[in-house]
Structures are given as structure tokens and as C-alpha cells.
Amino acid sequence: MTIQDPGDGIRVLSVAGEIDHDSVDVLRDAVEQALADGRDRLVADLSAVPFCDSGGLSLFVETHRRTTARGGWLRLAGPQAPVRFTLNVSHLDAYLNVHPTLDEALAPPS
């Protein structure tokens, strides 16, 4: 995982590899650190994630709730086809803010 702070209170968490019960704690720790650092606008760059299980989905929902409660947001960027499919069948694509690319996720709302 790499972490970037491009400005405006945004933190980008770029994840590589599968998000599953063995690895979700790395992402959870990064989210916790971001919130502790006062970052309430988070982007999870999923462009290098080929698989995400229910643990990752639960973390996305929890993070969405926590950031919006603080006046911020969570955006998912660039999910690969299998992850998009999982978001779709779970109907989380309608609940979470999903963008096809990192650039689009970082763009201000129009």
C-alpha cells in the first residue's frame, strides 16, 4: 500500500493485491491512521486489486459511514472488473461513491 496526501484534506490509499481476511487489517490500519491524522476525505485506489471479499466490503461501508459522519467522504477509484462485479451484486455500487479512475475520484464535484 502507498499513501499520498494530494491536498485539500484528501488522503489516497493505493492498495495492491487482494483485499481479504488475511490482508484487510493493513487497509483498516491505514484508514485509522488517516482519520487520526484529521483526514476525512479518503480515496481508495483499487486499480491494482484483483479481488475483494466481504471483509473489504465491510471496511468500505464502515469507512463511508465514519467519513460522512465527520463531513467527509470515501471514494473508490478504478476497481477492476471482478471488484466492480462484487460491488454491483452486493448493490454497494449504489451506496458507495465509485469512480472509474483515480483522476475522476480526485476531481471536485461538478
N, C-alpha and C positions, 0 to 999 in steps of 0.2 A: 504494500500500500504506500502511496505517496500522498503527501498533504501539501496543498497550496492555499495561500490567502491572497486572492487577486484584488482585494479591496472591498470597500462598502460593506464590511461585516460578513463577507462571504468566506466560507471555507470549502474547498473542493477536496473530497476524499476519493482518490483514484484507486480502485480496487482491481487486483489482478488475480485470476484463479477462481475456483469455485467458492461460493458462499454456502456453507453447510454447517452442521452442528459442530464439526471439528475446527472450523475457521471463523465462525460468526463473532466470537469474542474479540478478535482483533479489530473488526469493524466497530463493534459495540464500544470498545475502549477508545477508539478514535472519535466516536460520536460524543462520548462522555467528556473527553478532553476538549473537544470543540465547544461544548456547552459551558464547561468550566472556564474556558478562555473568553466567554462572552460572545461566542459566535452563534447566532440563531438563524442564520441563512446558510443552509448546507446543501451542497450538490454532491451526490454520489455518482461518480463517473463509473458506469458499469460496462464500458465498451470492451474491457478485457475479461469479462465474467461470462463463462460459458454455461454456468448452472447456478441456480439459487433455490435452496429448499425453504421449507416453511419457517425455519429459524430466521433466515434472512428477511423473508416477507414480514414476519412479526416485528423484527427490528425496524423495518421501514415504516410500518404503521405506528409503532411506538415513537419513533423519531419524528414523524409527521405531527403527531399529537403534541409532543413536547415543544417542538419548534413553533408551531402555530399558537400554542398557549403563551409563548413569550413574544408574540408579534412577528415571528419569523416564518420560515418555510423550509421544506425539504423538496428538492428536485432530483429526480433520477435522470441521468443522461446516458444516451447511447446504448441501451440494453440490446444485446444480441438476440437473435430470433428465439432461441429456447427460453430466455428470460422474459422476453416480450410475451411469449405464449403463456408462460406461468402467470404473469401479471394479468393477462387477458382472461384466462379461465377462472382465476380467483376473483375477477372483477375489481382488482386493485388498480388497474389502469384508469378506472373511472374515479377512484378515490385519491390516488397519488398523482403528483404532478410529474408526468413522464415526457421527456424531450428526446428527439432522435439523435441529437448531437450535444456535445459539451458546450459549444458556442451558443446554441439555442437556449440551453439551460441557464447560461450566464447572462443572456440578453435581458434588458429590462422589459417588463410587460408593455405591450403596445396598446 
